Amino acid sequence: MLTEKEMQLVGFRVGRETYGVPIAMVREIVRALEITPVPDAPAHVEGVVNLRGRIIPVIDLRKRFREAEIVAGKKNRILVVEAAGRVAGLLVDAASEVLKIPRSAIEPPPEVLQQEGLDYITGMGKRDGRLIVLVDLEKLMQRGDLRRLSDVTETQPASAACTVPAAVAALGGGQLRGNDSQHG
């Protein structure tokens, strides 16, 4: 049973590190889908996916967190999250556990992280001898690059069968790279 003194998080891996986001912000976890690149998107925005008729931007957290080696594998997952009224997919190396961390085992992030523009890191949780980096999705998703993509994809009705080309056209056109058919 969860108490007020515990945080319940979805744990996921990016590289060798374990991160956590509040479970209430995670809508679902899906196997990595075919991602359609979007022209002129920032390097960490992998593209968009069509998940049951809804176009969702996907951020590759391996690129966003500047991992040296980015290897796609069978364990890759997309965490479909909602924060600040925006829905996005977070491409991670693996997502497999729900973590309950006592609030007393969570410390604020080192000040140097805040000074280096890593204000989306809200704390460091300690569990079973390992550190869990806590991520504030609202701060991560407020960055202008994702906001631009989210605004486009969220204008598409959730119940309609939206096509990726429609979302790209709304972004200002450009050529699609890869398969432009519906995904999902």
N, C-alpha and C positions, 0 to 999 in steps of 0.2 A: 504494500500500500504506500502511495506517495504522500509524504507529509509536506507541510509548508516549508520545512527546512531542507527540502531536496528540490533540485531542478531535474526535470526529465528532458533529456536531449536525444536527438538522433545523431549517432556517431558515424562519421565517415572518414575515409582516408584519402589524402592527397599526398603522393610521394610516401615518405616514411612517417609523416605526422598524422595524428588523429585530431579531428575537429569536431565540434558539436554545435548544433543549432536547436533552439527550442522545438520540441515535438509538435506544438500547436501550430507552427508555421509551415510544417511539411504536409503537403496534400497527399503525395504518394511518391513512391520510389519505383522507377521502371528501368528495365534493361536499356542500355544505350540504343537509341533508334538511329535511323539514317538522318543525318543533320544536313540541311540545305544551307550552304554558305550564303551570306548576304554581302553584296558588293560594298566596299568601302567601310565595312564594320571594323571596329577596333580588333586588334589581334586576339584578345581574350574572349571576344564574342564569337563563338564557333559558328553560329547561324541560327536557324529556326527549325522547329519540328512541328508536325501536325499531330497533335495528340487528341484523338477522338473528335476531330473537327475544330479544334482550337489551335491557333498558331501561337507557339510559345518560343521566346528567345532562349537560347542556351549559352551560358557562360562556361567556358572551360576553366575550372578553378585551378587546374595544373598550370595553365598559362597565366592566369590572374595572379597566382601566388608565386610566379616565376620559378617553377620547378625546372631543374636543369635537364631532366630526361622525361619526355612525355611518351609513354608507351600505352597504346590502346590494347585492351585485353578483354577477356570474357567477363571479368568481374566489374568492369566499368558500369556505372549506374548514373541515371539522371534523377536527381532529387527535384521534384516539382514543388516549388515553395511559393508562398505568398507573403509579401511584406509590403507595408505602406500602400496597400491596394493594388500591387503589381504582382503578376504571376510570372515566374521564370523557371527555367531548368538549370540546375547546376551539375555539370559533368564532373564526376569524381572517380577516383580509382576503385573504390569499393564503399558500400554502405550496408552495414550488416547488423547494427546493434542499437538498442535503446539503452541509454546510460542514465542511471540515477546517481546524481552527485550531490552530496550534502553541501548546502550553501556555505558552511564553515570550511569546506575544502576548496573554495573558489577564491582566488586572489585577483586583484586588479592587474591589468597587463603592465609590464615594465614601461616607465615613462618614455623611454627611447622609442618604443613602437608608436606611440601617439605622435611624437615629433617627426617621425619618418613617414607620415601620411597613412599609417595603418590604424586609423581610428575605428575601423570596423571590428577590430579585435577588442572584445569587452572584458575578457578575463582568461585566467588560466586555471582550469580545474585539475585537481589531483585525484586519481582513482587507480587503485591497485598498482601503485608504483609508477604510473605513467602520467604524462601531462596531456590534457585535452584542451585545445585552443578553442575558446568560445567565440563565435562569430555573430555579429549583429547584422542580420540580413537587411534590415532597413537602411543602414548606412552603406552597406555594400551595393544595394540596389538603387540608392539615390544618385549614384554617379551618373553623370550626363549621358555617357555612352549607352548604358542600359535603359535609361529613361526614354531616350529617343526610340529605341527598338520596342520597348514595352508600350509606349503610346501608340505606335503603329499596330502592333499585334492586338492590343486590347480594344481597338476600334472595330475589330472583327467580331461579329456576334458569336457567342460561345456555342449556340445551338446550330449555327450554319456550318456547312462543309466548306470551310475557307481553303483557298488554295495558296500555296507559297507564292506563286507569281503575283497574286493580288496584294499580298503583304509587301513584296519587293517593289511593286509599282507605287504603292503608297509611300515608300521610302524615297522615291524619286527616280525609279527606274533602274537601269543597269542590266547587265547580262547575268543570268543565273549560271553558276558553275555547278555541274553535276546534274542529278536527276531533279526535274522540276515537277514531278508528279506528286500526288498527295501521299503523305506518310501517315502511319498510325495504324 
